Amino acid sequence: MAEQSRNDARSDLVTAGQVDEGLKLCARYGVHPALLFMEQVGVPRRVALRVLCSPEHFRQRDRRRQPRPVR
């Protein structure tokens, strides 16, 4: 599997919003209800599990439309 780069622009704002809602649910009710919500709204299970179970792999409010310039 190709590793996601933090320089990739987040292009799917709908999924990004659903993931944000899932993270709010996770903080309030726990991982299982958040996972069920994300699956129900169409977030791929692999993405939902990565975000909920591996916080070091999810993006931190970084919704650039363009990648960061290479230095």
PyMOL Python script that loads the backbone (N, CA, C, O; Angstrom):
from pymol import cmd

cmd.read_pdbstr("""\
ATOM      1  N   MET A   1       0.834  -1.175   0.000  1.00  0.00           N
ATOM      2  CA  MET A   1       0.000   0.000   0.000  1.00  0.00           C
ATOM      3  C   MET A   1       0.881   1.242   0.000  1.00  0.00           C
ATOM      4  O   MET A   1       1.846   1.317   0.760  1.00  0.00           O
ATOM      5  N   ALA A   2       0.565   2.196  -0.828  1.00  0.00           N
ATOM      6  CA  ALA A   2       1.316   3.446  -0.861  1.00  0.00           C
ATOM      7  C   ALA A   2       0.982   4.257   0.381  1.00  0.00           C
ATOM      8  O   ALA A   2      -0.183   4.399   0.751  1.00  0.00           O
ATOM      9  N   GLU A   3       1.987   4.770   0.999  1.00  0.00           N
ATOM     10  CA  GLU A   3       1.819   5.548   2.225  1.00  0.00           C
ATOM     11  C   GLU A   3       1.311   6.939   1.858  1.00  0.00           C
ATOM     12  O   GLU A   3       1.806   7.548   0.910  1.00  0.00           O
ATOM     13  N   GLN A   4       0.328   7.447   2.599  1.00  0.00           N
ATOM     14  CA  GLN A   4      -0.177   8.797   2.389  1.00  0.00           C
ATOM     15  C   GLN A   4       0.880   9.799   2.836  1.00  0.00           C
ATOM     16  O   GLN A   4       1.524   9.612   3.868  1.00  0.00           O
ATOM     17  N   SER A   5       1.051  10.828   2.082  1.00  0.00           N
ATOM     18  CA  SER A   5       1.992  11.878   2.453  1.00  0.00           C
ATOM     19  C   SER A   5       1.235  13.016   3.128  1.00  0.00           C
ATOM     20  O   SER A   5       0.107  13.323   2.744  1.00  0.00           O
ATOM     21  N   ARG A   6       1.836  13.631   4.111  1.00  0.00           N
ATOM     22  CA  ARG A   6       1.203  14.778   4.761  1.00  0.00           C
ATOM     23  C   ARG A   6       1.168  15.978   3.811  1.00  0.00           C
ATOM     24  O   ARG A   6       0.523  16.981   4.116  1.00  0.00           O
ATOM     25  N   ASN A   7       1.847  15.891   2.673  1.00  0.00           N
ATOM     26  CA  ASN A   7       1.825  16.972   1.699  1.00  0.00           C
ATOM     27  C   ASN A   7       0.670  16.852   0.717  1.00  0.00           C
ATOM     28  O   ASN A   7       0.427  17.773  -0.063  1.00  0.00           O
ATOM     29  N   ASP A   8      -0.049  15.726   0.742  1.00  0.00           N
ATOM     30  CA  ASP A   8      -1.181  15.557  -0.163  1.00  0.00           C
ATOM     31  C   ASP A   8      -2.292  16.524   0.235  1.00  0.00           C
ATOM     32  O   ASP A   8      -2.600  16.679   1.416  1.00  0.00           O
ATOM     33  N   ALA A   9      -2.886  17.170  -0.761  1.00  0.00           N
ATOM     34  CA  ALA A   9      -4.038  18.013  -0.476  1.00  0.00           C
ATOM     35  C   ALA A   9      -5.214  17.117  -0.125  1.00  0.00           C
ATOM     36  O   ALA A   9      -5.424  16.086  -0.764  1.00  0.00           O
ATOM     37  N   ARG A  10      -5.966  17.496   0.865  1.00  0.00           N
ATOM     38  CA  ARG A  10      -7.154  16.723   1.221  1.00  0.00           C
ATOM     39  C   ARG A  10      -8.246  17.162   0.255  1.00  0.00           C
ATOM     40  O   ARG A  10      -8.753  18.279   0.358  1.00  0.00           O
ATOM     41  N   SER A  11      -8.607  16.298  -0.677  1.00  0.00           N
ATOM     42  CA  SER A  11      -9.499  16.698  -1.754  1.00  0.00           C
ATOM     43  C   SER A  11     -10.955  16.370  -1.483  1.00  0.00           C
ATOM     44  O   SER A  11     -11.832  17.033  -2.035  1.00  0.00           O
ATOM     45  N   ASP A  12     -11.245  15.390  -0.667  1.00  0.00           N
ATOM     46  CA  ASP A  12     -12.621  14.993  -0.428  1.00  0.00           C
ATOM     47  C   ASP A  12     -13.119  15.634   0.864  1.00  0.00           C
ATOM     48  O   ASP A  12     -13.003  15.055   1.945  1.00  0.00           O
ATOM     49  N   LEU A  13     -13.674  16.832   0.736  1.00  0.00           N
ATOM     50  CA  LEU A  13     -14.106  17.579   1.915  1.00  0.00           C
ATOM     51  C   LEU A  13     -15.297  16.931   2.606  1.00  0.00           C
ATOM     52  O   LEU A  13     -15.457  17.079   3.817  1.00  0.00           O
ATOM     53  N   VAL A  14     -16.133  16.217   1.864  1.00  0.00           N
ATOM     54  CA  VAL A  14     -17.276  15.534   2.479  1.00  0.00           C
ATOM     55  C   VAL A  14     -16.776  14.451   3.432  1.00  0.00           C
ATOM     56  O   VAL A  14     -17.208  14.384   4.583  1.00  0.00           O
ATOM     57  N   THR A  15     -15.864  13.605   2.950  1.00  0.00           N
ATOM     58  CA  THR A  15     -15.316  12.553   3.806  1.00  0.00           C
ATOM     59  C   THR A  15     -14.555  13.166   4.972  1.00  0.00           C
ATOM     60  O   THR A  15     -14.627  12.659   6.091  1.00  0.00           O
ATOM     61  N   ALA A  16     -13.831  14.242   4.726  1.00  0.00           N
ATOM     62  CA  ALA A  16     -13.096  14.910   5.804  1.00  0.00           C
ATOM     63  C   ALA A  16     -14.054  15.372   6.896  1.00  0.00           C
ATOM     64  O   ALA A  16     -13.762  15.223   8.083  1.00  0.00           O
ATOM     65  N   GLY A  17     -15.177  15.923   6.508  1.00  0.00           N
ATOM     66  CA  GLY A  17     -16.176  16.357   7.486  1.00  0.00           C
ATOM     67  C   GLY A  17     -16.766  15.191   8.252  1.00  0.00           C
ATOM     68  O   GLY A  17     -17.003  15.288   9.455  1.00  0.00           O
ATOM     69  N   GLN A  18     -17.003  14.082   7.553  1.00  0.00           N
ATOM     70  CA  GLN A  18     -17.545  12.894   8.216  1.00  0.00           C
ATOM     71  C   GLN A  18     -16.541  12.322   9.207  1.00  0.00           C
ATOM     72  O   GLN A  18     -16.920  11.869  10.287  1.00  0.00           O
ATOM     73  N   VAL A  19     -15.273  12.341   8.848  1.00  0.00           N
ATOM     74  CA  VAL A  19     -14.232  11.872   9.761  1.00  0.00           C
ATOM     75  C   VAL A  19     -14.174  12.781  10.990  1.00  0.00           C
ATOM     76  O   VAL A  19     -14.044  12.294  12.113  1.00  0.00           O
ATOM     77  N   ASP A  20     -14.269  14.090  10.786  1.00  0.00           N
ATOM     78  CA  ASP A  20     -14.269  15.016  11.921  1.00  0.00           C
ATOM     79  C   ASP A  20     -15.436  14.733  12.863  1.00  0.00           C
ATOM     80  O   ASP A  20     -15.270  14.740  14.083  1.00  0.00           O
ATOM     81  N   GLU A  21     -16.614  14.483  12.296  1.00  0.00           N
ATOM     82  CA  GLU A  21     -17.778  14.145  13.127  1.00  0.00           C
ATOM     83  C   GLU A  21     -17.545  12.839  13.871  1.00  0.00           C
ATOM     84  O   GLU A  21     -17.898  12.714  15.043  1.00  0.00           O
ATOM     85  N   GLY A  22     -16.954  11.873  13.192  1.00  0.00           N
ATOM     86  CA  GLY A  22     -16.641  10.602  13.834  1.00  0.00           C
ATOM     87  C   GLY A  22     -15.679  10.771  14.993  1.00  0.00           C
ATOM     88  O   GLY A  22     -15.818  10.106  16.020  1.00  0.00           O
ATOM     89  N   LEU A  23     -14.701  11.658  14.837  1.00  0.00           N
ATOM     90  CA  LEU A  23     -13.753  11.920  15.925  1.00  0.00           C
ATOM     91  C   LEU A  23     -14.445  12.575  17.118  1.00  0.00           C
ATOM     92  O   LEU A  23     -14.106  12.297  18.268  1.00  0.00           O
ATOM     93  N   LYS A  24     -15.411  13.441  16.842  1.00  0.00           N
ATOM     94  CA  LYS A  24     -16.185  14.045  17.937  1.00  0.00           C
ATOM     95  C   LYS A  24     -16.983  12.972  18.674  1.00  0.00           C
ATOM     96  O   LYS A  24     -17.037  12.956  19.904  1.00  0.00           O
ATOM     97  N   LEU A  25     -17.605  12.074  17.900  1.00  0.00           N
ATOM     98  CA  LEU A  25     -18.348  10.971  18.522  1.00  0.00           C
ATOM     99  C   LEU A  25     -17.420  10.094  19.347  1.00  0.00           C
ATOM    100  O   LEU A  25     -17.783   9.650  20.436  1.00  0.00           O
ATOM    101  N   CYS A  26     -16.235   9.848  18.837  1.00  0.00           N
ATOM    102  CA  CYS A  26     -15.263   9.023  19.545  1.00  0.00           C
ATOM    103  C   CYS A  26     -14.902   9.650  20.887  1.00  0.00           C
ATOM    104  O   CYS A  26     -14.822   8.954  21.899  1.00  0.00           O
ATOM    105  N   ALA A  27     -14.688  10.943  20.896  1.00  0.00           N
ATOM    106  CA  ALA A  27     -14.329  11.630  22.137  1.00  0.00           C
ATOM    107  C   ALA A  27     -15.465  11.568  23.155  1.00  0.00           C
ATOM    108  O   ALA A  27     -15.230  11.507  24.362  1.00  0.00           O
ATOM    109  N   ARG A  28     -16.689  11.585  22.656  1.00  0.00           N
ATOM    110  CA  ARG A  28     -17.842  11.621  23.568  1.00  0.00           C
ATOM    111  C   ARG A  28     -18.341  10.237  23.966  1.00  0.00           C
ATOM    112  O   ARG A  28     -18.673  10.007  25.129  1.00  0.00           O
ATOM    113  N   TYR A  29     -18.398   9.301  22.991  1.00  0.00           N
ATOM    114  CA  TYR A  29     -19.041   8.007  23.233  1.00  0.00           C
ATOM    115  C   TYR A  29     -18.116   6.801  23.108  1.00  0.00           C
ATOM    116  O   TYR A  29     -18.472   5.703  23.536  1.00  0.00           O
ATOM    117  N   GLY A  30     -16.936   6.993  22.526  1.00  0.00           N
ATOM    118  CA  GLY A  30     -16.010   5.885  22.378  1.00  0.00           C
ATOM    119  C   GLY A  30     -15.806   5.472  20.931  1.00  0.00           C
ATOM    120  O   GLY A  30     -16.452   5.985  20.018  1.00  0.00           O
ATOM    121  N   VAL A  31     -14.885   4.528  20.748  1.00  0.00           N
ATOM    122  CA  VAL A  31     -14.464   4.112  19.411  1.00  0.00           C
ATOM    123  C   VAL A  31     -15.573   3.385  18.654  1.00  0.00           C
ATOM    124  O   VAL A  31     -15.805   3.675  17.480  1.00  0.00           O
ATOM    125  N   HIS A  32     -16.257   2.454  19.300  1.00  0.00           N
ATOM    126  CA  HIS A  32     -17.239   1.630  18.580  1.00  0.00           C
ATOM    127  C   HIS A  32     -18.371   2.457  17.968  1.00  0.00           C
ATOM    128  O   HIS A  32     -18.652   2.282  16.782  1.00  0.00           O
ATOM    129  N   PRO A  33     -19.037   3.349  18.709  1.00  0.00           N
ATOM    130  CA  PRO A  33     -20.071   4.168  18.071  1.00  0.00           C
ATOM    131  C   PRO A  33     -19.518   5.042  16.942  1.00  0.00           C
ATOM    132  O   PRO A  33     -20.188   5.254  15.931  1.00  0.00           O
ATOM    133  N   ALA A  34     -18.305   5.541  17.118  1.00  0.00           N
ATOM    134  CA  ALA A  34     -17.699   6.370  16.070  1.00  0.00           C
ATOM    135  C   ALA A  34     -17.433   5.548  14.815  1.00  0.00           C
ATOM    136  O   ALA A  34     -17.671   6.019  13.703  1.00  0.00           O
ATOM    137  N   LEU A  35     -16.941   4.323  14.986  1.00  0.00           N
ATOM    138  CA  LEU A  35     -16.693   3.445  13.841  1.00  0.00           C
ATOM    139  C   LEU A  35     -17.999   3.119  13.124  1.00  0.00           C
ATOM    140  O   LEU A  35     -18.055   3.146  11.894  1.00  0.00           O
ATOM    141  N   LEU A  36     -19.041   2.813  13.879  1.00  0.00           N
ATOM    142  CA  LEU A  36     -20.340   2.521  13.264  1.00  0.00           C
ATOM    143  C   LEU A  36     -20.847   3.717  12.467  1.00  0.00           C
ATOM    144  O   LEU A  36     -21.347   3.555  11.354  1.00  0.00           O
ATOM    145  N   PHE A  37     -20.722   4.913  13.030  1.00  0.00           N
ATOM    146  CA  PHE A  37     -21.143   6.118  12.328  1.00  0.00           C
ATOM    147  C   PHE A  37     -20.371   6.288  11.025  1.00  0.00           C
ATOM    148  O   PHE A  37     -20.966   6.509   9.970  1.00  0.00           O
ATOM    149  N   MET A  38     -19.050   6.184  11.101  1.00  0.00           N
ATOM    150  CA  MET A  38     -18.227   6.390   9.900  1.00  0.00           C
ATOM    151  C   MET A  38     -18.562   5.377   8.818  1.00  0.00           C
ATOM    152  O   MET A  38     -18.643   5.730   7.641  1.00  0.00           O
ATOM    153  N   GLU A  39     -18.757   4.126   9.202  1.00  0.00           N
ATOM    154  CA  GLU A  39     -19.120   3.112   8.207  1.00  0.00           C
ATOM    155  C   GLU A  39     -20.486   3.424   7.603  1.00  0.00           C
ATOM    156  O   GLU A  39     -20.693   3.242   6.403  1.00  0.00           O
ATOM    157  N   GLN A  40     -21.411   3.891   8.430  1.00  0.00           N
ATOM    158  CA  GLN A  40     -22.761   4.177   7.955  1.00  0.00           C
ATOM    159  C   GLN A  40     -22.783   5.327   6.951  1.00  0.00           C
ATOM    160  O   GLN A  40     -23.576   5.311   6.010  1.00  0.00           O
ATOM    161  N   VAL A  41     -21.921   6.320   7.142  1.00  0.00           N
ATOM    162  CA  VAL A  41     -21.912   7.466   6.228  1.00  0.00           C
ATOM    163  C   VAL A  41     -20.969   7.279   5.045  1.00  0.00           C
ATOM    164  O   VAL A  41     -20.863   8.162   4.194  1.00  0.00           O
ATOM    165  N   GLY A  42     -20.278   6.133   4.982  1.00  0.00           N
ATOM    166  CA  GLY A  42     -19.494   5.827   3.795  1.00  0.00           C
ATOM    167  C   GLY A  42     -17.997   6.037   3.892  1.00  0.00           C
ATOM    168  O   GLY A  42     -17.296   5.939   2.884  1.00  0.00           O
ATOM    169  N   VAL A  43     -17.492   6.324   5.080  1.00  0.00           N
ATOM    170  CA  VAL A  43     -16.036   6.419   5.232  1.00  0.00           C
ATOM    171  C   VAL A  43     -15.479   5.004   5.112  1.00  0.00           C
ATOM    172  O   VAL A  43     -15.948   4.107   5.813  1.00  0.00           O
ATOM    173  N   PRO A  44     -14.498   4.777   4.248  1.00  0.00           N
ATOM    174  CA  PRO A  44     -13.934   3.429   4.126  1.00  0.00           C
ATOM    175  C   PRO A  44     -13.455   2.911   5.483  1.00  0.00           C
ATOM    176  O   PRO A  44     -12.827   3.640   6.251  1.00  0.00           O
ATOM    177  N   ARG A  45     -13.761   1.641   5.767  1.00  0.00           N
ATOM    178  CA  ARG A  45     -13.428   1.041   7.065  1.00  0.00           C
ATOM    179  C   ARG A  45     -11.940   1.190   7.391  1.00  0.00           C
ATOM    180  O   ARG A  45     -11.571   1.465   8.533  1.00  0.00           O
ATOM    181  N   ARG A  46     -11.106   1.007   6.392  1.00  0.00           N
ATOM    182  CA  ARG A  46      -9.657   1.107   6.603  1.00  0.00           C
ATOM    183  C   ARG A  46      -9.262   2.503   7.087  1.00  0.00           C
ATOM    184  O   ARG A  46      -8.416   2.650   7.970  1.00  0.00           O
ATOM    185  N   VAL A  47      -9.882   3.515   6.500  1.00  0.00           N
ATOM    186  CA  VAL A  47      -9.610   4.897   6.897  1.00  0.00           C
ATOM    187  C   VAL A  47     -10.132   5.145   8.310  1.00  0.00           C
ATOM    188  O   VAL A  47      -9.433   5.716   9.146  1.00  0.00           O
ATOM    189  N   ALA A  48     -11.361   4.711   8.567  1.00  0.00           N
ATOM    190  CA  ALA A  48     -11.962   4.916   9.887  1.00  0.00           C
ATOM    191  C   ALA A  48     -11.126   4.261  10.982  1.00  0.00           C
ATOM    192  O   ALA A  48     -10.880   4.866  12.025  1.00  0.00           O
ATOM    193  N   LEU A  49     -10.695   3.042  10.747  1.00  0.00           N
ATOM    194  CA  LEU A  49      -9.888   2.346  11.751  1.00  0.00           C
ATOM    195  C   LEU A  49      -8.542   3.031  11.959  1.00  0.00           C
ATOM    196  O   LEU A  49      -8.062   3.136  13.088  1.00  0.00           O
ATOM    197  N   ARG A  50      -7.936   3.494  10.874  1.00  0.00           N
ATOM    198  CA  ARG A  50      -6.644   4.179  11.001  1.00  0.00           C
ATOM    199  C   ARG A  50      -6.799   5.452  11.832  1.00  0.00           C
ATOM    200  O   ARG A  50      -5.973   5.740  12.699  1.00  0.00           O
ATOM    201  N   VAL A  51      -7.845   6.198  11.565  1.00  0.00           N
ATOM    202  CA  VAL A  51      -8.060   7.456  12.273  1.00  0.00           C
ATOM    203  C   VAL A  51      -8.398   7.217  13.744  1.00  0.00           C
ATOM    204  O   VAL A  51      -7.882   7.904  14.625  1.00  0.00           O
ATOM    205  N   LEU A  52      -9.255   6.253  13.998  1.00  0.00           N
ATOM    206  CA  LEU A  52      -9.711   6.028  15.371  1.00  0.00           C
ATOM    207  C   LEU A  52      -8.688   5.303  16.234  1.00  0.00           C
ATOM    208  O   LEU A  52      -8.599   5.548  17.438  1.00  0.00           O
ATOM    209  N   CYS A  53      -7.924   4.420  15.626  1.00  0.00           N
ATOM    210  CA  CYS A  53      -7.021   3.571  16.416  1.00  0.00           C
ATOM    211  C   CYS A  53      -5.560   3.998  16.354  1.00  0.00           C
ATOM    212  O   CYS A  53      -4.755   3.549  17.170  1.00  0.00           O
ATOM    213  N   SER A  54      -5.210   4.838  15.424  1.00  0.00           N
ATOM    214  CA  SER A  54      -3.815   5.261  15.269  1.00  0.00           C
ATOM    215  C   SER A  54      -3.757   6.770  15.083  1.00  0.00           C
ATOM    216  O   SER A  54      -3.505   7.241  13.973  1.00  0.00           O
ATOM    217  N   PRO A  55      -3.982   7.533  16.137  1.00  0.00           N
ATOM    218  CA  PRO A  55      -4.047   8.987  15.966  1.00  0.00           C
ATOM    219  C   PRO A  55      -2.794   9.608  15.363  1.00  0.00           C
ATOM    220  O   PRO A  55      -2.862  10.699  14.797  1.00  0.00           O
ATOM    221  N   GLU A  56      -1.651   8.933  15.475  1.00  0.00           N
ATOM    222  CA  GLU A  56      -0.441   9.500  14.864  1.00  0.00           C
ATOM    223  C   GLU A  56      -0.500   9.451  13.340  1.00  0.00           C
ATOM    224  O   GLU A  56       0.323  10.085  12.679  1.00  0.00           O
ATOM    225  N   HIS A  57      -1.465   8.705  12.759  1.00  0.00           N
ATOM    226  CA  HIS A  57      -1.578   8.604  11.307  1.00  0.00           C
ATOM    227  C   HIS A  57      -2.675   9.482  10.719  1.00  0.00           C
ATOM    228  O   HIS A  57      -2.801   9.547   9.496  1.00  0.00           O
ATOM    229  N   PHE A  58      -3.471  10.158  11.540  1.00  0.00           N
ATOM    230  CA  PHE A  58      -4.498  10.995  10.928  1.00  0.00           C
ATOM    231  C   PHE A  58      -4.064  12.442  10.882  1.00  0.00           C
ATOM    232  O   PHE A  58      -3.205  12.882  11.646  1.00  0.00           O
ATOM    233  N   ARG A  59      -4.669  13.159   9.983  1.00  0.00           N
ATOM    234  CA  ARG A  59      -4.277  14.539   9.733  1.00  0.00           C
ATOM    235  C   ARG A  59      -4.842  15.444  10.814  1.00  0.00           C
ATOM    236  O   ARG A  59      -5.960  15.239  11.287  1.00  0.00           O
ATOM    237  N   GLN A  60      -4.081  16.422  11.192  1.00  0.00           N
ATOM    238  CA  GLN A  60      -4.471  17.347  12.251  1.00  0.00           C
ATOM    239  C   GLN A  60      -4.957  18.668  11.649  1.00  0.00           C
ATOM    240  O   GLN A  60      -4.167  19.597  11.477  1.00  0.00           O
ATOM    241  N   ARG A  61      -6.210  18.755  11.339  1.00  0.00           N
ATOM    242  CA  ARG A  61      -6.823  19.993  10.848  1.00  0.00           C
ATOM    243  C   ARG A  61      -6.053  20.624   9.693  1.00  0.00           C
ATOM    244  O   ARG A  61      -5.938  21.847   9.616  1.00  0.00           O
ATOM    245  N   ASP A  62      -5.537  19.812   8.818  1.00  0.00           N
ATOM    246  CA  ASP A  62      -4.731  20.299   7.712  1.00  0.00           C
ATOM    247  C   ASP A  62      -5.514  20.053   6.436  1.00  0.00           C
ATOM    248  O   ASP A  62      -5.461  18.955   5.881  1.00  0.00           O
ATOM    249  N   ARG A  63      -6.224  21.037   5.971  1.00  0.00           N
ATOM    250  CA  ARG A  63      -7.074  20.861   4.795  1.00  0.00           C
ATOM    251  C   ARG A  63      -6.627  21.769   3.657  1.00  0.00           C
ATOM    252  O   ARG A  63      -7.425  22.516   3.090  1.00  0.00           O
ATOM    253  N   ARG A  64      -5.376  21.694   3.341  1.00  0.00           N
ATOM    254  CA  ARG A  64      -4.860  22.496   2.237  1.00  0.00           C
ATOM    255  C   ARG A  64      -5.466  22.027   0.923  1.00  0.00           C
ATOM    256  O   ARG A  64      -5.708  20.838   0.719  1.00  0.00           O
ATOM    257  N   ARG A  65      -5.699  22.965   0.059  1.00  0.00           N
ATOM    258  CA  ARG A  65      -6.141  22.613  -1.290  1.00  0.00           C
ATOM    259  C   ARG A  65      -4.939  22.319  -2.180  1.00  0.00           C
ATOM    260  O   ARG A  65      -5.063  21.600  -3.171  1.00  0.00           O
ATOM    261  N   GLN A  66      -3.790  22.865  -1.839  1.00  0.00           N
ATOM    262  CA  GLN A  66      -2.564  22.645  -2.597  1.00  0.00           C
ATOM    263  C   GLN A  66      -1.525  22.025  -1.673  1.00  0.00           C
ATOM    264  O   GLN A  66      -1.490  22.342  -0.484  1.00  0.00           O
ATOM    265  N   PRO A  67      -0.678  21.145  -2.204  1.00  0.00           N
ATOM    266  CA  PRO A  67       0.387  20.580  -1.366  1.00  0.00           C
ATOM    267  C   PRO A  67       1.353  21.666  -0.897  1.00  0.00           C
ATOM    268  O   PRO A  67       1.480  22.719  -1.521  1.00  0.00           O
ATOM    269  N   ARG A  68       2.021  21.388   0.205  1.00  0.00           N
ATOM    270  CA  ARG A  68       3.054  22.303   0.678  1.00  0.00           C
ATOM    271  C   ARG A  68       4.176  22.361  -0.340  1.00  0.00           C
ATOM    272  O   ARG A  68       4.502  21.349  -0.961  1.00  0.00           O
ATOM    273  N   PRO A  69       4.773  23.532  -0.522  1.00  0.00           N
ATOM    274  CA  PRO A  69       5.905  23.614  -1.453  1.00  0.00           C
ATOM    275  C   PRO A  69       7.089  22.808  -0.922  1.00  0.00           C
ATOM    276  O   PRO A  69       7.337  22.762   0.283  1.00  0.00           O
ATOM    277  N   VAL A  70       7.810  22.177  -1.837  1.00  0.00           N
ATOM    278  CA  VAL A  70       8.993  21.404  -1.471  1.00  0.00           C
ATOM    279  C   VAL A  70      10.124  22.380  -1.208  1.00  0.00           C
ATOM    280  O   VAL A  70      10.359  23.306  -1.983  1.00  0.00           O
ATOM    281  N   ARG A  71      10.820  22.158  -0.100  1.00  0.00           N
ATOM    282  CA  ARG A  71      11.917  23.076   0.256  1.00  0.00           C
ATOM    283  C   ARG A  71      13.229  22.451  -0.037  1.00  0.00           C
ATOM    284  O   ARG A  71      14.271  23.065   0.193  1.00  0.00           O
TER     285      ARG A  71
END
""", "prot")
cmd.dss("prot")
cmd.show_as("cartoon", "prot")
cmd.util.cbc("prot")
cmd.orient("prot")
